[in-house]
Amino acid sequence: MHTNGEDEKVLADFKGADSAKAWSSVNDDVMGGVSKGGFQLTDRGTLLFKGILSLENNGGFASIRSTSKPVDISGMKALAIRAKGDGRTYWIELRVSQQMRASSYRADFPTSEGEWQDSVIPLENFKLQAFGRLLPSEPINLEDVESLGFTIADEKAGKFELEIESIKAVTNNADAKKGGETIVDVAKAADQFNTLLAAAGAADLVGALSGDGPLTVFAPTDEAFAKLPEGTVQELLKPENKAKLAAILKYHVIAGKVTLADALAAGQAETLQGTKLAAGFKDGRVLINSAQLLKADIPTSNGVIHVIDQVLLPPDSSKKPLTAAGLIELAVSRGVPLFNDGDEAACAAIYEIVCESVRALPETSKASRAILSEALSDMRGESSERSKAWILREAMDKVYSNLDDSSQN
């Protein structure tokens, strides 16, 4: 990291021949997955993060991160990233000192296929997560940041590619905006998207909709939200339903600027939620899925808005998250062969990740959390990888045997 005046700090660029040596890759093979992801320094002075994402064996993520080193970004307000993506959504991640291995502070980072973007992501958008689950936490301590990185985990199998030129911390969220009114500004001024804006606030998506973009939003009006069954909106706005609410809202957003003509020509478009919307004509009307288009191509400084008369609901996913029992069974099935082959460190790493994940599950009982917390603390005081593995294995066995009592608080 180096400083470039008081208004910004360069956290990473890749102009030097040795700049990539400060980075490493971590993929889902630590959990038995088979995704392939890595990076290389290009002759253009950029870092190319690419590979193939696979959902097999309960996998589904690939990541790169910088080597742990103190990075004080106190006083800064946002990260400014210059990168070229493939139309998929990544996470930009920050890790702090004394943080559990499987977690990081993350914010969504949508990309447009084949386009260089200057994106500004407010630091207040970063939320502590592990395995895609939000964890209770205080706001990130900017003095304790020691690593940054990118992860792809959008549940879409196939090739991915993200080329990164630079990452900076900046003091002004608007440093890279092109000027004018953002999607949020235009929506506020229209005074017919109040429910949509309230929902975006509850789901921590206002920052993304105010960022550099470009983004395309199919915006349901207040009347569209009123058509939902009574109590639905109030239920979705509850904190415990934030993930569901975010998924619904992301189903209304597309990375890149997509005009109505573009949407109709393509017939469909992939949303930030990961599934596709259909666009077409029927009975003289333009339909987005089953919603009628009311107004199209409203320009903003960071994209475009299309107004629709219904709230769109994403299709149900057939992929069910692993339970505590499933996670422990997976850890044992992957860890034991490694341990028996002499790779005790890899076994201990798998067990640590699973113990952290099970501890974070809402359904895990207080008694089980206490068992796992004590084991994780004891493990981190050990120097022997063999001892670490056994401490965590015994804790998992205890929790597994008590799963019938997991509903007890």
HELIX and SHEET records of a PDB file:
HELIX    1   1 SER A   19  ALA A   22  5                                   4    
HELIX    2   2 ASP A   28  MET A   31  5                                   4    
HELIX    3   3 GLU A   56  ASN A   58  5                                   3    
HELIX    4   4 LEU A  123  ASN A  125  5                                   3    
HELIX    5   5 LEU A  142  ASP A  144  5                                   3    
HELIX    6   6 ILE A  183  ALA A  190  1                                   8    
HELIX    7   7 ASN A  194  ALA A  202  1                                   9    
HELIX    8   8 VAL A  206  SER A  210  1                                   5    
HELIX    9   9 ASP A  222  ALA A  226  1                                   5    
HELIX   10  10 THR A  232  LEU A  236  1                                   5    
HELIX   11  11 PRO A  239  ASN A  241  5                                   3    
HELIX   12  12 LYS A  242  LYS A  250  1                                   9    
HELIX   13  13 LEU A  260  ALA A  266  1                                   7    
HELIX   14  14 ALA A  324  ASN A  340  1                                  17    
HELIX   15  15 GLU A  344  ALA A  360  1                                  17    
HELIX   16  16 LYS A  366  ARG A  380  1                                  15    
HELIX   17  17 GLU A  385  SER A  401  1                                  17    
HELIX   18  18 LEU A  403  ASP A  405  5                                   3    
SHEET    1   A 5 HIS A   2  THR A   3  0                                        
SHEET    2   A 5 GLU A   8  ASP A  13 -1                                        
SHEET    3   A 5 GLY A 158  VAL A 170 -1                                        
SHEET    4   A 5 LEU A  47  LEU A  53 -1                                        
SHEET    5   A 5 LYS A  36  LEU A  41 -1                                        
SHEET    1   B 5 HIS A   2  THR A   3  0                                        
SHEET    2   B 5 GLU A   8  ASP A  13 -1                                        
SHEET    3   B 5 GLY A 158  VAL A 170 -1                                        
SHEET    4   B 5 ALA A  78  LYS A  84 -1                                        
SHEET    5   B 5 TRP A 116  PRO A 122 -1                                        
SHEET    1   C 7 TRP A  23  ASN A  27  0                                        
SHEET    2   C 7 ALA A  62  SER A  66 -1                                        
SHEET    3   C 7 VAL A 145  ILE A 152 -1                                        
SHEET    4   C 7 THR A  89  VAL A  96 -1                                        
SHEET    5   C 7 SER A 103  PRO A 110 -1                                        
SHEET    6   C 7 LYS A 127  ALA A 130 -1                                        
SHEET    7   C 7 ARG A 133  LEU A 134 -1                                        
SHEET    1   D 7 VAL A 253  ALA A 255  0                                        
SHEET    2   D 7 LEU A 215  PRO A 220 -1                                        
SHEET    3   D 7 GLY A 303  ILE A 308  1                                        
SHEET    4   D 7 ALA A 291  THR A 300 -1                                        
SHEET    5   D 7 ARG A 285  ILE A 288 -1                                        
SHEET    6   D 7 LYS A 276  LYS A 282 -1                                        
SHEET    7   D 7 GLN A 268  GLU A 270 -1                                        
END                                                                             
